[in-house]
Amino acid sequence: MTTPFITHWLTQTDYGMKQLITIVCILLTLSVSAQDRRPNRSGQFSPAEYAKQQREFFTQNAGLTQEEADAFFPIYNELQQKKREINREIRMAMRQEGGAEMSEEQSLKTIDARANANIRIAELEKEYLKKFKEVLPASKILKVQNAEEQFNSQILKDIQQSRGHQFQQGPQGPQGPQRPGRPGPTSRVNEKKE
């Protein structure tokens, strides 16, 4: 029953909203992945250390004052917690449905559940944007959003490096994993510059 609604919604929604939902999904994936895996100096993930680094990065890169940061981060952290809860629900549902050995019907339910979760997350983002506007000017909200993308990108890069996967970014996007001892296309460019 939800599938026709989602299909209609996805085909009728304007391009900007689709982009927003796509960006939110990517950021959420990176954020959840990074929060589960970012190690501290001892090699273990520390939520407190992660939150501290994130706050420092956002504050510095968005140019937030101490007062702005103190007002913004409780709201931001509340939003992130709600998004984590939605994603946790999806993971639990997928485990209950049988993982990789799902029937077609189970797969359809999972697809619908994921789409509904993405919609819920986008609605949360929109709701919390109003709250952000109460404590920060729009220019700083935009800077925080950019800082969040940069932070998540760096987290992903750190995770890839810690696992030994080097993805070379070329003009057409990722070039695949870098094999040890074999230079990729960007390393050759860097060698010529040096």
Secondary structure, DSSP 4 states (H G I P E B T S, - for coil): -HHHHHHHHHHHS-HHHHHHHHHHHHHHHHHHHHHHH-B-TTSSB-HHHHHHHHHHHHHHHHT--HHHHHHHHHHHHHHHHHHHHHHHHHHHHHHHHTGGG--HHHHHHHHHHHHHHHHHHHHHHHHHHHHHHHHS-HHHHHHHHHHHHHHHHHHHHHHHHHTT--EEEETTEEEEEPPTTS--HHHHHHHHH-
